[in-house]
Amino acid sequence: MALDCSKATSELENIICKSDSLKQDEMQMEKAYFSLRKNLGPIGQKKLLTMQRAWLAFRSDMIVESAISEEIETHTQFLKNTPAGMVPFKRQTTLKKMDRFLTGYNFPNPSTPVQRNFNKMLKRILNQTVGDPEYKGSEEVDASDIKRNDKFILSARIYSDGFYGGAHPLHSSVHINIDVKTGNPLKISHLFSKQAQRKIALACAVQLAQGRTAYEKDTALATFNAYQEDYPNQITNHIKDASRWQFGKTETTISFNEYAIAPYVAGEQRCSFENTYLAPLSKRPEFFK
């Protein structure tokens, strides 16, 4: 898989071989690739090779040195960030008329309930599209943002940029959260009582309102009620829905897709809480420590 400049034939290969900086970039990428490969079993190595070949084909038409350098550096970091036990994937697919580019990490040979459920949920998400697949648009889906993979939870964010014929792309995200204790998808009710969820919803409303030009500042309840009037039940429903939560090591985020609680121009909305705030509210405080 290593580039041999004595056998360079394509325009891209010659551009890389004539540039000392690009050759250095390429060497760092190859080092990351083989470092990851040695930690994978036969199935993982095969999937890694498939991914690498797909990436090499993707970059084969590049001719601008700065773009080549950026692409190599991005791919190198992607390889280095691979979580333990996982393998990276990059592939281009078509869902009816929708062109899609998918990237992320999954388990090459899932052997535990956590691994099997993660792969199952990720596959289901990747086989869906936010837009109309009958429309000839395009979509980029990134499943490489894994904030936690520890003894309590496996938490990943799947983010998509969709181009469906409108004036602007549509951004959306969904999260996979697997409870390591049970091996099953996490339920927010297992972490927080209804009363605690209500308190989080009120605090979230205040955070979200601070991004608006005008909002009720008097009390958390007044702010929450303002959102309830404009976007009925959206904050409450998002708090209940584990697919809206991403759990980090020190901070946890609840995200709202475009249009969910604000017009498109406002973009994706989110509220974040330090885990030290959530721990005393939780039925499982150790989850946040």
C-alpha positions as a Markdown table, in Angstrom:
| # | Residue | x | y | z |
|---|---|---|---|---|
| 1 | Met | 0.0 | 0.0 | 0.0 |
| 2 | Ala | 3.1 | 2.3 | 0.4 |
| 3 | Leu | 3.8 | 4.7 | -2.5 |
| 4 | Asp | 6.9 | 3.8 | -4.5 |
| 5 | Cys | 8.1 | 6.9 | -6.2 |
| 6 | Ser | 10.3 | 4.9 | -8.6 |
| 7 | Lys | 7.2 | 3.4 | -10.0 |
| 8 | Ala | 5.0 | 6.5 | -10.0 |
| 9 | Thr | 2.7 | 6.7 | -13.0 |
| 10 | Ser | -0.4 | 8.8 | -12.3 |
| 11 | Glu | -0.4 | 12.6 | -12.1 |
| 12 | Leu | -1.2 | 12.5 | -8.4 |
| 13 | Glu | 1.7 | 10.1 | -7.6 |
| 14 | Asn | 4.1 | 12.4 | -9.6 |
| 15 | Ile | 2.9 | 15.5 | -7.7 |
| 16 | Ile | 3.4 | 13.8 | -4.4 |
| 17 | Cys | 6.9 | 12.4 | -5.4 |
| 18 | Lys | 8.1 | 15.8 | -6.5 |
| 19 | Ser | 7.1 | 17.5 | -3.2 |
| 20 | Asp | 9.2 | 16.9 | -0.1 |
| 21 | Ser | 6.3 | 18.0 | 2.1 |
| 22 | Leu | 3.8 | 15.8 | 0.4 |
| 23 | Lys | 6.1 | 12.8 | 0.6 |
| 24 | Gln | 6.4 | 13.5 | 4.3 |
| 25 | Asp | 2.6 | 13.7 | 4.6 |
| 26 | Glu | 2.3 | 10.4 | 2.8 |
| 27 | Met | 4.9 | 8.7 | 5.0 |
| 28 | Gln | 3.0 | 9.8 | 8.1 |
| 29 | Met | -0.3 | 8.5 | 6.7 |
| 30 | Glu | 1.3 | 5.1 | 5.8 |
| 31 | Lys | 2.8 | 4.9 | 9.3 |
| 32 | Ala | -0.7 | 5.5 | 10.8 |
| 33 | Tyr | -2.2 | 2.9 | 8.5 |
| 34 | Phe | 0.2 | 0.1 | 9.3 |
| 35 | Ser | 0.2 | 1.0 | 13.0 |
| 36 | Leu | -3.6 | 0.5 | 13.0 |
| 37 | Arg | -3.4 | -2.6 | 10.9 |
| 38 | Lys | -1.1 | -4.5 | 13.2 |
| 39 | Asn | -3.7 | -4.2 | 16.0 |
| 40 | Leu | -6.5 | -5.7 | 13.9 |
| 41 | Gly | -7.5 | -9.3 | 13.3 |
| 42 | Pro | -7.9 | -10.8 | 9.8 |
| 43 | Ile | -11.4 | -9.5 | 9.3 |
| 44 | Gly | -10.5 | -6.0 | 10.5 |
| 45 | Gln | -7.4 | -5.9 | 8.3 |
| 46 | Lys | -9.5 | -6.9 | 5.3 |
| 47 | Lys | -12.0 | -4.1 | 6.0 |
| 48 | Leu | -9.2 | -1.6 | 6.6 |
| 49 | Leu | -7.7 | -2.5 | 3.2 |
| 50 | Thr | -11.1 | -2.0 | 1.5 |
| 51 | Met | -11.5 | 1.4 | 3.2 |
| 52 | Gln | -8.0 | 2.5 | 2.2 |
| 53 | Arg | -8.5 | 1.5 | -1.4 |
| 54 | Ala | -11.8 | 3.4 | -1.5 |
| 55 | Trp | -10.0 | 6.5 | -0.1 |
| 56 | Leu | -7.1 | 6.2 | -2.6 |
| 57 | Ala | -9.6 | 6.1 | -5.5 |
| 58 | Phe | -11.4 | 9.1 | -4.0 |
| 59 | Arg | -8.3 | 11.2 | -4.0 |
| 60 | Ser | -6.9 | 10.0 | -7.3 |
| 61 | Asp | -8.1 | 13.0 | -9.3 |
| 62 | Met | -6.6 | 15.6 | -7.1 |
| 63 | Ile | -4.0 | 17.9 | -8.7 |
| 64 | Val | -3.8 | 20.9 | -6.4 |
| 65 | Glu | -0.9 | 20.4 | -3.9 |
| 66 | Ser | -2.6 | 22.2 | -1.0 |
| 67 | Ala | -5.8 | 20.2 | -1.4 |
| 68 | Ile | -3.8 | 16.9 | -1.6 |
| 69 | Ser | -1.9 | 17.8 | 1.6 |
| 70 | Glu | -5.1 | 18.7 | 3.5 |
| 71 | Glu | -6.7 | 15.4 | 2.3 |
| 72 | Ile | -3.7 | 13.3 | 3.4 |
| 73 | Glu | -3.5 | 15.0 | 6.8 |
| 74 | Thr | -7.3 | 14.6 | 7.4 |
| 75 | His | -7.1 | 10.9 | 6.5 |
| 76 | Thr | -4.0 | 10.4 | 8.7 |
| 77 | Gln | -5.9 | 11.8 | 11.7 |
| 78 | Phe | -8.9 | 9.7 | 10.9 |
| 79 | Leu | -6.7 | 6.6 | 11.0 |
| 80 | Lys | -5.0 | 7.7 | 14.3 |
| 81 | Asn | -8.4 | 8.4 | 16.0 |
| 82 | Thr | -9.8 | 4.9 | 15.4 |
| 83 | Pro | -11.1 | 3.7 | 18.8 |
| 84 | Ala | -9.7 | 0.5 | 20.2 |
| 85 | Gly | -11.4 | -2.6 | 18.7 |
| 86 | Met | -12.9 | -0.6 | 15.8 |
| 87 | Val | -12.1 | -0.2 | 12.2 |
| 88 | Pro | -12.6 | 2.9 | 10.0 |
| 89 | Phe | -14.8 | 2.9 | 6.9 |
| 90 | Lys | -15.2 | 5.3 | 4.0 |
| 91 | Arg | -17.4 | 4.5 | 1.1 |
| 92 | Gln | -19.5 | 6.1 | -1.6 |
| 93 | Thr | -23.0 | 4.6 | -2.1 |
| 94 | Thr | -26.2 | 5.4 | -3.9 |
| 95 | Leu | -29.6 | 5.2 | -2.2 |
| 96 | Lys | -32.1 | 5.3 | -5.1 |
| 97 | Lys | -31.1 | 8.6 | -6.7 |
| 98 | Met | -29.2 | 10.0 | -3.7 |
| 99 | Asp | -25.4 | 10.0 | -3.9 |
| 100 | Arg | -23.9 | 9.4 | -0.5 |
| 101 | Phe | -20.5 | 9.5 | 1.1 |
| 102 | Leu | -20.2 | 7.6 | 4.4 |
| 103 | Thr | -17.4 | 7.7 | 6.9 |
| 104 | Gly | -16.9 | 6.6 | 10.4 |
| 105 | Tyr | -16.0 | 3.6 | 12.7 |
| 106 | Asn | -17.6 | 0.3 | 13.5 |
| 107 | Phe | -16.7 | -3.1 | 14.9 |
| 108 | Pro | -15.2 | -5.5 | 12.3 |
| 109 | Asn | -16.2 | -8.6 | 14.1 |
| 110 | Pro | -18.8 | -7.8 | 16.8 |
| 111 | Ser | -18.7 | -10.3 | 19.6 |
| 112 | Thr | -20.6 | -8.6 | 22.5 |
| 113 | Pro | -24.1 | -7.2 | 22.9 |
| 114 | Val | -22.6 | -3.6 | 23.0 |
| 115 | Gln | -20.7 | -4.1 | 19.7 |
| 116 | Arg | -23.6 | -5.9 | 18.0 |
| 117 | Asn | -26.2 | -3.3 | 18.9 |
| 118 | Phe | -23.8 | -0.5 | 17.9 |
| 119 | Asn | -23.2 | -1.9 | 14.5 |
| 120 | Lys | -26.9 | -2.7 | 14.1 |
| 121 | Met | -28.0 | 0.8 | 14.9 |
| 122 | Leu | -25.3 | 2.4 | 12.8 |
| 123 | Lys | -26.2 | 0.3 | 9.8 |
| 124 | Arg | -29.9 | 1.3 | 10.2 |
| 125 | Ile | -28.9 | 5.0 | 10.3 |
| 126 | Leu | -26.6 | 4.8 | 7.3 |
| 127 | Asn | -29.3 | 3.1 | 5.3 |
| 128 | Gln | -31.6 | 6.1 | 5.8 |
| 129 | Thr | -31.6 | 9.6 | 4.4 |
| 130 | Val | -33.0 | 12.8 | 5.7 |
| 131 | Gly | -33.9 | 14.0 | 2.2 |
| 132 | Asp | -36.0 | 12.4 | -0.5 |
| 133 | Pro | -34.0 | 9.5 | -2.1 |
| 134 | Glu | -36.1 | 10.0 | -5.2 |
| 135 | Tyr | -34.4 | 13.4 | -5.7 |
| 136 | Lys | -31.0 | 13.4 | -7.3 |
| 137 | Gly | -29.1 | 15.1 | -4.4 |
| 138 | Ser | -26.1 | 14.2 | -2.3 |
| 139 | Glu | -25.4 | 13.6 | 1.3 |
| 140 | Glu | -22.3 | 13.3 | 3.4 |
| 141 | Val | -22.6 | 11.3 | 6.6 |
| 142 | Asp | -19.9 | 11.3 | 9.3 |
| 143 | Ala | -20.0 | 8.7 | 12.1 |
| 144 | Ser | -16.5 | 9.2 | 13.4 |
| 145 | Asp | -17.4 | 11.4 | 16.5 |
| 146 | Ile | -17.1 | 8.9 | 19.4 |
| 147 | Lys | -16.9 | 10.8 | 22.6 |
| 148 | Arg | -17.1 | 7.9 | 25.1 |
| 149 | Asn | -16.3 | 4.3 | 24.9 |
| 150 | Asp | -15.8 | 3.1 | 28.5 |
| 151 | Lys | -17.2 | 0.8 | 31.1 |
| 152 | Phe | -20.5 | 2.8 | 31.3 |
| 153 | Ile | -21.4 | 3.8 | 27.7 |
| 154 | Leu | -20.5 | 3.8 | 24.1 |
| 155 | Ser | -21.7 | 7.2 | 22.7 |
| 156 | Ala | -21.3 | 8.3 | 19.1 |
| 157 | Arg | -22.7 | 11.2 | 17.0 |
| 158 | Ile | -23.7 | 10.7 | 13.4 |
| 159 | Tyr | -23.7 | 14.0 | 11.5 |
| 160 | Ser | -25.0 | 14.6 | 8.0 |
| 161 | Asp | -24.8 | 17.4 | 5.4 |
| 162 | Gly | -27.5 | 17.0 | 2.8 |
| 163 | Phe | -27.9 | 18.8 | -0.5 |
| 164 | Tyr | -31.5 | 18.3 | -1.6 |
| 165 | Gly | -32.1 | 21.0 | -4.1 |
| 166 | Gly | -32.7 | 23.9 | -1.7 |
| 167 | Ala | -30.7 | 27.1 | -1.5 |
| 168 | His | -28.7 | 25.7 | 1.5 |
| 169 | Pro | -27.6 | 22.3 | 2.7 |
| 170 | Leu | -29.5 | 20.7 | 5.5 |
| 171 | His | -27.5 | 19.7 | 8.6 |
| 172 | Ser | -28.8 | 17.0 | 11.0 |
| 173 | Ser | -27.4 | 14.8 | 13.7 |
| 174 | Val | -28.5 | 11.7 | 15.6 |
| 175 | His | -26.7 | 9.8 | 18.4 |
| 176 | Ile | -26.1 | 6.2 | 19.3 |
| 177 | Asn | -25.8 | 5.5 | 23.0 |
| 178 | Ile | -25.3 | 1.9 | 24.2 |
| 179 | Asp | -25.5 | 1.2 | 27.9 |
| 180 | Val | -22.6 | -1.1 | 28.7 |
| 181 | Lys | -24.3 | -2.5 | 31.8 |
| 182 | Thr | -27.1 | -4.0 | 29.8 |
| 183 | Gly | -25.6 | -4.1 | 26.3 |
| 184 | Asn | -28.8 | -2.4 | 25.0 |
| 185 | Pro | -29.6 | 1.1 | 23.7 |
| 186 | Leu | -29.6 | 3.6 | 26.5 |
| 187 | Lys | -32.9 | 4.9 | 27.8 |
| 188 | Ile | -32.9 | 8.4 | 29.5 |
| 189 | Ser | -35.5 | 7.2 | 32.0 |
| 190 | His | -32.8 | 4.8 | 33.3 |
| 191 | Leu | -30.6 | 7.8 | 34.1 |
| 192 | Phe | -33.1 | 10.4 | 35.2 |
| 193 | Ser | -36.4 | 10.6 | 36.9 |
| 194 | Lys | -39.2 | 12.7 | 35.4 |
| 195 | Gln | -38.5 | 15.4 | 37.9 |
| 196 | Ala | -34.8 | 15.5 | 36.9 |
| 197 | Gln | -35.7 | 15.5 | 33.2 |
| 198 | Arg | -38.0 | 18.5 | 33.9 |
| 199 | Lys | -35.2 | 20.4 | 35.6 |
| 200 | Ile | -32.8 | 19.6 | 32.7 |
| 201 | Ala | -35.4 | 20.8 | 30.2 |
| 202 | Leu | -35.8 | 24.1 | 32.1 |
| 203 | Ala | -32.0 | 24.7 | 32.2 |
| 204 | Cys | -31.7 | 23.7 | 28.6 |
| 205 | Ala | -34.4 | 26.2 | 27.6 |
| 206 | Val | -32.5 | 29.0 | 29.3 |
| 207 | Gln | -29.3 | 28.1 | 27.5 |
| 208 | Leu | -31.1 | 28.0 | 24.1 |
| 209 | Ala | -32.8 | 31.3 | 24.7 |
| 210 | Gln | -29.5 | 33.1 | 25.3 |
| 211 | Gly | -28.9 | 32.6 | 21.6 |
| 212 | Arg | -32.0 | 34.5 | 20.7 |
| 213 | Thr | -32.3 | 38.3 | 20.2 |
| 214 | Ala | -35.1 | 38.6 | 22.7 |
| 215 | Tyr | -36.4 | 36.1 | 25.4 |
| 216 | Glu | -37.9 | 35.9 | 28.8 |
| 217 | Lys | -35.1 | 36.4 | 31.4 |
| 218 | Asp | -37.2 | 36.5 | 34.5 |
| 219 | Thr | -37.4 | 32.7 | 35.3 |
| 220 | Ala | -36.4 | 29.4 | 33.8 |
| 221 | Leu | -40.1 | 28.5 | 33.7 |
| 222 | Ala | -41.1 | 31.6 | 31.7 |
| 223 | Thr | -38.3 | 30.8 | 29.2 |
| 224 | Phe | -39.4 | 27.2 | 28.9 |
| 225 | Asn | -43.0 | 28.2 | 28.4 |
| 226 | Ala | -42.0 | 30.6 | 25.6 |
| 227 | Tyr | -40.4 | 27.7 | 23.8 |
| 228 | Gln | -43.4 | 25.5 | 24.5 |
| 229 | Glu | -45.6 | 28.1 | 22.8 |
| 230 | Asp | -43.5 | 28.4 | 19.7 |
| 231 | Tyr | -42.3 | 24.8 | 19.4 |
| 232 | Pro | -44.8 | 22.6 | 21.4 |
| 233 | Asn | -43.1 | 19.8 | 23.4 |
| 234 | Gln | -39.9 | 19.9 | 21.4 |
| 235 | Ile | -37.5 | 20.5 | 24.3 |
| 236 | Thr | -39.4 | 18.0 | 26.5 |
| 237 | Asn | -39.4 | 15.4 | 23.8 |
| 238 | His | -35.7 | 15.9 | 23.0 |
| 239 | Ile | -34.8 | 15.5 | 26.7 |
| 240 | Lys | -36.6 | 12.1 | 26.7 |
| 241 | Asp | -35.0 | 10.9 | 23.5 |
| 242 | Ala | -31.6 | 9.3 | 24.0 |
| 243 | Ser | -30.8 | 9.8 | 20.3 |
| 244 | Arg | -30.5 | 13.6 | 21.0 |
| 245 | Trp | -27.9 | 13.1 | 23.7 |
| 246 | Gln | -24.1 | 12.8 | 23.3 |
| 247 | Phe | -22.2 | 11.9 | 26.4 |
| 248 | Gly | -18.7 | 13.1 | 26.8 |
| 249 | Lys | -16.0 | 12.5 | 29.5 |
| 250 | Thr | -16.6 | 15.9 | 31.2 |
| 251 | Glu | -19.6 | 17.4 | 29.3 |
| 252 | Thr | -22.9 | 16.1 | 27.9 |
| 253 | Thr | -24.7 | 17.7 | 25.0 |
| 254 | Ile | -28.4 | 17.6 | 23.9 |
| 255 | Ser | -28.8 | 18.7 | 20.2 |
| 256 | Phe | -31.8 | 19.9 | 18.2 |
| 257 | Asn | -31.8 | 19.6 | 14.4 |
| 258 | Glu | -32.5 | 22.6 | 12.2 |
| 259 | Tyr | -36.2 | 23.6 | 12.3 |
| 260 | Ala | -36.8 | 21.6 | 15.5 |
| 261 | Ile | -36.9 | 24.7 | 17.8 |
| 262 | Ala | -35.7 | 27.5 | 15.6 |
| 263 | Pro | -35.8 | 28.7 | 12.0 |
| 264 | Tyr | -33.1 | 27.4 | 9.6 |
| 265 | Val | -31.0 | 30.6 | 9.9 |
| 266 | Ala | -30.4 | 29.8 | 13.5 |
| 267 | Gly | -28.7 | 26.5 | 12.6 |
| 268 | Glu | -28.4 | 23.5 | 14.8 |
| 269 | Gln | -29.3 | 24.3 | 18.4 |
| 270 | Arg | -27.8 | 22.6 | 21.5 |
| 271 | Cys | -27.4 | 22.8 | 25.2 |
| 272 | Ser | -24.5 | 21.4 | 27.2 |
| 273 | Phe | -24.1 | 20.5 | 30.8 |
| 274 | Glu | -21.0 | 19.7 | 32.8 |
| 275 | Asn | -21.2 | 16.1 | 34.0 |
| 276 | Thr | -20.7 | 17.4 | 37.6 |
| 277 | Tyr | -24.1 | 19.1 | 37.2 |
| 278 | Leu | -25.8 | 16.0 | 35.9 |
| 279 | Ala | -24.3 | 13.5 | 38.4 |
| 280 | Pro | -26.4 | 14.5 | 41.4 |
| 281 | Leu | -29.6 | 14.5 | 39.3 |
| 282 | Ser | -29.0 | 11.0 | 38.0 |
| 283 | Lys | -30.2 | 7.7 | 39.3 |
| 284 | Arg | -26.7 | 6.5 | 38.3 |
| 285 | Pro | -24.3 | 9.3 | 39.4 |
| 286 | Glu | -21.3 | 7.1 | 38.8 |
| 287 | Phe | -22.2 | 7.3 | 35.1 |
| 288 | Phe | -21.1 | 10.9 | 35.0 |
| 289 | Lys | -17.9 | 10.5 | 37.1 |
